[in-house]
Amino acid sequence: MKGFAPPPRFGGVQIPREPLPITRTITVTEGISVKDLAEKLDVRGKDLIATLLMRGVFVTVNQSLEGELVKDVARQFGADATIITVEEQMENEAIEGFLEDTTGMTEIVRSPVVTVMGHVDHGKTSLLDAIRMTEVAAGEAGGITQHIGAYKVHVTKPDSPAFGREIVFLDTPGHEAFTRMRARGAKVTDIVVVVVAADDGVMPQTLEAIDHARAAKVPMIVAVNKIDKPEANPDRVMQQLAARGVQATSMGGDIEFVQVSAKQRINLDGLEEMICLVADTNEQKAQPDRPAVGTVIEAKLDRGRGVVASVLVQNGTLRTGDSYIVGNTFGKVRAMFDDRGQAITEAGPSTPVEILGLEAIPDAGDTFLVMADRDRAKEIARYRTMKEREAQLAKSSRVSLEGLAEQIKQAGMKDLNLILKGDVQGSVEVLADSLEKMSTEKVRVRVLRAGVGAITESDVLLASASNAVVIGFNVRPDRKAAEIAERENVEIRIHSIIYELQDEITKAMYGLLEPVFKENYLGRAEVLNVFKITKVGQIAGCVVRDGLIRRDAQVKVERNGEEVWKGKISSLKRFKDDVPEVRQGVECGIDLGSFKDIQVGDFIEAFTTEKLAAELGQTAAERKAAAATETANA
């Protein structure tokens, strides 16, 4: 037919020229293969491969596809694709199975998982040891290994309402692991117990522990320890915490306070009863019959056993021989040990275990998921490894004040998360209040934490997890915090005048803050001759007239007082030897690489570039003073 253009053909297969109208929605998992996507779209595999080939993507039927590519190709065939993780898919299948067959899949109440946090000198370790001794005294197990990081305690007091129940205590190494678990979206802990010494009161680390518990959105219990000491004052602790928004139920609040003594073993059963009471209020259920889902507590490389991971099973039952995926790695459970080091063959919900059989070391906080198809687990692990490598190669997406304007242009409303540390409480309160009131329709300022004292490692980790900027007001970061900030690409801003900080945040919000670069002059060399060397190019024979010329410095070429080129030195030589620098009065040869227009009489000036804080102009206080002076002069 005249004027008719047939659709393109690939080996006899007709491919639609234009995307078909969207008539259905499909749900696919991350890293789906070409074969599985073709089944979802109800098309032949070779048709899908041909479509990808037309887009310049060369794949095989078993190859994994990236999420955005899957969405684009699905639209071509009239489908709107939703990408979910393997963990979400397994959870959906488990829920569907439970709803379809309520008789076959039972649901039980699992034991609560408790994390004990607080200041290192307030008796956290002593309290844990006392609870361990309770189990040992009852003849349950004997010595409990320390390295697993989690263990079960059986409540053995017959007259206790919690008698016969189990509590899982999570012994995470400080705040770092807890923050990183929150950052990865793993809600391991059901209850946080914050330990405060009755003779010492609330310390900065106590407030940090409370911040982490609130950020993870888990119930909290305050254990007031060391009540046996003569100088103990539990009421003072309650008043200090109430002033910071942590109010006891006896004072009309919602936080349970328990007074204990780890050393004298006073009221430990009361703490256990309170944990069980809070657990009953926030009941956590699990399905033992489904494939196991858990979270990695810690992992290490054992010389004799290979990669060993401590895992807390949160749902389902884990059995020896199960294939699984965890983060970017996969494996098969070759052996499994409980918290007492005894070999076991299966572990139900709220059970801490050590497993052997991983292909690589997972990260703390990674989700552990049993999969029936080992090949599928291997493919997903490879896909995630590839995506992680791409993310590492890409530039950091950490928010900075300079980059905030670009983010606003790209995606409307933005949150500017801040963590404030100051020298005195009064300044911190005023600063937090004033900054949050600066929120606009485009940028919302959120102060995640406001505290007194130097910027600590915990502050930087919280900033890293929350994508926040750390503000120091008359305080500076300690050495460890500065190192972690550099490694995690967390921005730390130091200020000493509140008005300057407000001006800086305001300009950042409106995208007015631009980086300022300063050129530091190093030296100047005059070109006396130009040599053309085969296979090398042009070499400028120079003499250093002033300062020094460094091989790693940036240079600009000036001709008749005008700049004609700027770049870097390719090589710097004295006779035939490469040298790192040449000082005043010494002759040298300079190769400027791509610049071939060097002439006799040109000057080569060397300099370094330094990035400075942006000039913000006058502060509010300076403007006010200037206006007052102007009025007085008038």
N, C-alpha and C positions, 0 to 999 in steps of 0.2 A: 504494500500500500504506500502510495506516495506521501512523503512527509512523516512516515512512522519510523521512530528510532527504537529498535528492540533493546531490551535491557542487556547489560554485559553478561557474557557467559564464561564460566571457568570449567573446562573439561565437561561440557554438557550441562552444567548446573546453572540455572538462572538465579541471579542475585538481584533483589529489589534495589532500584536506583535511588528512590527516596524512602525515608523512614515511614513505616506503616503507622496508622492511627493507634494511639495507646488504648488497648481494649482490656488489659488484664494486669494484675500485679503478681510478681513472683518473689519469693524469698530465697536467697542463696547464701551459702556460708563463705567466709573469707577464703581466698586461695582456691576457689572452685576450678575444677579441671574443664577443659574444652568439651570433653565427652559428657560430663554431668550437666554443664550449662546447656548443651544441645538438647538433652532430655528434658530439662526444665522448660526450654523454649518450644519443645515439640518440633524440632527441625532436625534434618540430617546433619551428622557431624561434619561431612565434607562441605555442606552449605555454610556452616559456621566458620570453618577454616578458610573458605574462599572469601567470606566477608572480612575476616581479619587480615587476609592477604591483601585485599584491596586497600586496607588502611595502613599497609606497610608493616604488619605484625606477623612474623613467621613463627608458627607454633605447631606442636604435635597434639594429638587427641588427649594425651595424658598430662599435658603441661598446665600449670596453674596460671590464672589470669588475675591481673590487678583490678581492684574494686571499681575505679572510674571507667576502665575499659569495659568491664562487664555491664555497667549501666548503659554506656553508649551503644554497645552491640545489642543489648536487649531492646532498647528503643527502636533500633533498626527493624526489629521483628515484631514491633507493636506491644512490647511489655515494659512495665515499670519495675525495675529491680531494686530490692531492699537488701543490703549487705549486713549480715550478722556474724558474730564470732562463733567459733565452734562451741565455746562454753554456753552461749545463749541458745544455740540449736539443741544441745543436749538437755538444757534446762527446760526448754519448750516441749521436747519429746517426753521428758519425765512427767511434766505436768499433764500433758495430754494422756499419757498412759495411766496416770493416777485417776483422772476424771473418767476415763473409759472403763477402767476395771478397778473399782474401789475395794473389791474383795481380795484381789490378787496383790495389791500394793498397799501395805499398811503404813500408817503414819504414827510416829512416836514422838514424845518430848525428849529432846537430847539434853545432856548435861551442860551446864553453863561453862563458858570459857572466860576466865578471869585474868586480867593483866594487872600486876602490882607495880605501881610507879611512885616516884617521889624523890626527895633529896637523898643523896647517897649516905649521909650521916644520920638519917632519921629512922633507921631500923628496918629498911625494906628487906635486906638480906636476912636479918635476924628473924623477921616475921615469917619469911619463907622457910627458913630452917626449922623454926618452931612448928610450923604446920607439917613439915616432913617428919619431924620426930613424933608427931601425933599418929601418923600412919605407921611408922616403924614400931612404936610402942604397942600398937594394936596387933602387931605380928603379921602385917599384910605382906611385906615384900623384902624388907632388909634395905640395904643401901640403894638409893636411887641415883642413877647416873646423872651427872650435871650437864653433859654436853648436848642432850637432846633438846633442852630449852622449854619443854612442856611435860607435865606429868599429872597423874590423877591422884586425888585424895578422897578416901572413903570416910564419910562422917560416921563415927562409930559410937558416939555417946547415945545410950539407949533412951534417955529422957529428953533428947533434943527433937524438935519438930522436923529437923532435917536428917534424922537417923536413917542410915541405909542408903543415902544418896551419894552421888559422886560429883566432885567439882574439878574441873581441869584448870590448872594454873599455868599461865603462859609466862615464862621467864625470859622475856626479850632483853637483849643487851642494850639497855638505855632507851633514849627517845629516838635514836636514829632509825632503828628498824621499824618502830611504830609509825613514824612519819612516812617512811618509804612504802609501807604497806598501804597507808591511806592514799599516798600518791598513786599507787597502782590500782586503787579501787577495791582492795581486798578487805572486807570487814571480818577480820578474824576474831576480834574480841567482842564478847557480849557485855561484859561489865569491867569497868576500870576501878581499882582500889587505889586511892591516893593516900600515901602514908605521910603523916605530919607528926613530928616530935612535939610532945606536950611541953617540954622544957625549952624548946628552941623557937617554936612558932613557925609562921609561914615564911618560906625562903623563895628566892627567884625561881629555883628549879621546881618548887611546888606549883607555882603559877604556870610554869611551862607545861607541867604534866596535865594541869587542868585544861589549858589551851588545847593540848593534843586530844584529850578526851572529848572536849566539845566539838573539835573539828571532825572527829570520827563519828560524832552523833551517837554515842553509846552511854548507857546509864552509869552513874558514878557513885561510889561510896567512899567516904573519908574515914580512914582509920587513924585515930589519934593515939599514937604509940608513946611508950615510956611514961605511963601514968604512975608507975611505982616510984619515980624519982621525987625527992622532997620539993624540988623547985618546979615541978610540973604544974601547968595551969591550962587545963583543957578549955575552960571558958574563953581564955584569951585567943586561942586558936580559932574557936567558933566565931568570935567577933571579928578577927582579922579576915577570915574568909568571907564572912557576911558583908564586910565592907567592899569586897571584890566580887560580889554577885553570887557567891556560893553559900546559900543559906540553909541551915539545918531544918529538918521537919519540926523540931521542937520550937523553932523560932518563926514558924509559918512558911518555911521554904519547902523545897522538894528534894533535898539531898540528905541521905541517911548518914549519921555520924555514929561511929562505934569506938568506944574507948578500950584500948587493949594494952597489954605489956608482953612483948615477945620474950623478954628475958625471964620474967616471972611466970610466963604462960597464963596470963590473966585474960579471961573473956575471949579466948580464941574460938570457943564453940559459939559464942555470940556473934562473932564475925562470920563464921560459916553459916549460921542461921540467917543472918541478914543477906548474905549472898544468895542463898536459896530463895528467900522472900522476894528479893528484887528480880531473880530469875523467873519466879512464878508470875510476877507482874508483867514481865516482858518475855513471855514463853517462846522458846525457839523449838520448832518442830523439824523432824527429819524423816526420810523414807529409807529404811535400811535395805529395801529390795532393789533400789535403783543402782546404776553404776556410780562408783565413788567420785566425789568431788571434794577437794581439800585445798589447803594453802601451804606453801613452803615456809617453814619457820626459819630454817637456816640450812646451809649446804656446805660441804667441804670435800676435799680430795684426800682420801685415806690411802696411804702407800700400799697397804695390803688388800683393801677391799674396793678400791676405786672410788668413784663418786658416791658419796653418802648424803642423803637428804633427809632432814627431819620434817615430817609432814603432819599437819593436823587434819584428820578426816572430818569434814563438816557435814557431809550428807552421803548416803549410800554406804556400801560395804566394800572395802578394798581387800582383795584376795591375792595370794601369791600366784604369779603367772599372768596377771592382768597387764595388758598393754595400755600405755597412757601417753599423754602429751602434757608438758609442763613448760609454759613460757615458750622459749625458742628451741627446746630440746624435747626428746621423746625417749621411750625405753620400755622395758618389761620388768615387772617386779620379780627379781631373782630370789630375794630373801627379804624378810620383814621382821623387825624387832620392836618390842614394846618399850615403855619408858624405864623398865627395870633391866633391859638388855636381854630379855628372854625371846627366843624365836617364836613367832606366831604365824598362823596361816591366813587369818582374816582379822579385819579391824572395822568396827562399826562407827556410827557418827560420834563426834566429840572424843575421838581416840587419837592420841599422839603416837606416831610410829617413826621408826627409821627404816628407810628402804634402800636397797642396793639394786643396781641395774640401769642407771642413767647413762646416756651417751655423753652428756656434758654437764657442767655445773649450772644449775638454775639460780635465779636471783631470789633473795628473800622477798616474800609477798607474791610470788608467781602462783597462778591458779593451777592446781593439779587435777587432771581430768582423765578418767579411764575411758578408753575407746576400744571397741571391739575390733576395728579394722586397723591393724598395725601399719599397713602401707599408707593409709589415709593420714594417720598420725605423723608418719615420717614426712609426707608431702607438706602438711600444714607447718611442721617445724621448719622445713627448708624455706617455705614461703615467708614465714615470720623472720627468719634469719636474714633473708634477702631484704625485706622491708626495713629491718633494723639497720642494716649496713647502709641502705640508701638514706635513712634518716640521719645517721652519723655523718655522712658525707655532705648532707645539706647544711645550710647555715643554721645556726641556733635560732629558735623562735622565741627566745626569752624576751620578755617585754623590757624595753628601755624607754626612758623619757624622750630620747631623740626619735625613736621609731614609733611612738604612740600616734603621731599625726597620720602616718601612712596606714596604720591599722584602722583608724577611724574612717578614712576614705574607703577602705576595703569592706568594712562590715559594721556600719552604723554604731549602735550603742556598745561601749566598751567599759569593762571594769578595770580600774587602776587599783590593784591590791597593794597595800602598804603594811610594813611591819615597823613600828616606831620604838626606838629605845632612846631614853634620855637620862640626864644626870639626876634630876629630881622629879618627884611624882607630880607636883603642881604644873610644871612645864609640859609634861607628857599629856596630862588630862586636857589642858587648854589646847595643845597642838592637835590631839586626836579629834577633839570637838570641832575645831575650826576647819580642819581638812575635810571631814565628812560633810560639813555644810557647804563645801565648794562644789559639790556634785552638780552637773548640768544635764541637759537633755541628751547630750552625746557621750559624756563620760561620768561614770559613777565612781566616786572615791570610797574605797572600803578599807578601813583599818582593821586588819586581821588580829593584830596583837599590839598592845601598848604596854611597855614595861620600863622599869628603872634598872640601869646597869649597863655594862659594856655589851656590845653585839657579840653573841655567843654562837657556837656551832649549831645549837638547836634553832636559833633564829634563822640562820642561813638555810638549814634543812627545811624548815617550815616555809620559807620563801621559795625554795626550789620546788617543793611539792605544790605550792599554791600559785606559782608564777607571779611572785610579788617582788616589789622593790623595797630594800631595807633602808630606812632613814635613821641616821644617828644624829642626835641633837646633843652636842657637847660631849659625846662619847665616841669611841672608835672600836673597830672589831679587834678581837684578840688574834693572835697569830694563826691558830688552827682555823678560826672562822674565816679569816681572809683567804687561807689556802683553799678551803672548801668552796668559798664564793667564786674564786677564780676557776676552779675545776667544774663547778656546776653552772657557770655563766650567770650568777646572781649579781645584780647591780646593787652596790652599796653607795649611798649618798651621805656625806658628812656635812653638817651645818652647825652654826653657833648662834645665828640670829633668826628668830621665828619669822620675821617679815620676809627675809630672803627666801626661806623655804616655801612660804606661801606664794611668793611671786614665781618661784621656779615651777611649782606644781601647776599654777594657773597657766603659765606659758606652755607648759608641756601639754596640758589639756586642750589648749587651742592650737596646738601644733606650731608654736612660735619659737620653740627652742631648737637652735641649730648648732651643730658641733663647731668648735673653733680650733683651728690648727695653727701652730706657731712654728716658723722656720728658724732653726738655730744655726747660725753661720759657723762653718768650720774653716774654710780656707779658699784661696783663689789661685789658679794657675794660668799662665799665659802660653798660648800655642806659638812655638817658634818655628816648627816645621811639621809637614804632613807627609807620612811615609805610606806608600801603597805596597802591601805585601801580599803575594799570591796565596790564595786559600785562607787568608786571614782577614784582609780588608784594610781599611784605613786606620793608621795609628798616629795619634797626635803626639809629636815630640814637644814636651812642655817643661817649664820651670815653675816651681811653686813660688809665687811672689809674696803670699801672706798665709799665715796659719798652717793648715795641713790638709792633705787630700787623702780620704780613706776609701778603701776599695768597696766597702759596704754602704757608702753614703749615696744619697741622691745628689744629682748635679744639674745645673742649668748652664747652657751655652749662651754667652752674651756677645753680640756683635754691634759695634758702634753704639753701645749703651742700651741696646734692645735685646730682649730675650728671644732667642730663635728656637730653642729646644729645651725640654726638661725630661729627665729620665734617670737611669742608673748606670754606673760604670760597669762595663763588661769585664775588663781586666786592667790591672795596674802593675806596671813592670819597672824595674830598675835594671837596665841593660837586658839580659835574657831571663832574669829571675822575677817571679811573681812576689809582690810585697803587699803587706796589709795596709800600709800607709806611707806617705812621703811628706816630709816637713819642709818648711820655708827654706828657700835657697837651693834646693836639690832638684836635679833634672829627673824626668821620668817619662814613660810612654803610657798613654791612656787610650784604651779602646772603648768607644762609646756604643758598640754593638750595632743597632739598627740605624743610627744616625751617621750618614755618609757625607754630609755637606760641611764637614769641619774645614776651617780655613785658617791660614796664618794670621795672627793678630787677634783671633778670638780669645775670650777669657772663659775658663771653666771654673764655675763656683760650686763648691761642695757644701751641703747642708743636711741637717737631720730634721725630721718633722715630729712635733710633739702635739698631742691632742690635749686641749685645755677645757676646763668647764666654760660653758657659754657665758658671755657677758650679759648680765640681766638688766643693766642700766641701774637707775636709782631704786633703792628699796622704798617701801612705804614710809619708813621712819625718816629716810633722807629727804623724800619729797616733802614731808610735813615740816622738817627743819628748814628746808630751803624756802618753803612758802612763808614760814614765820619770819625768816631773815628778810625776805623781800618786803613783807608787810611793814616790818620795823624800819627798813630803809626808806620806804615810801612816806 
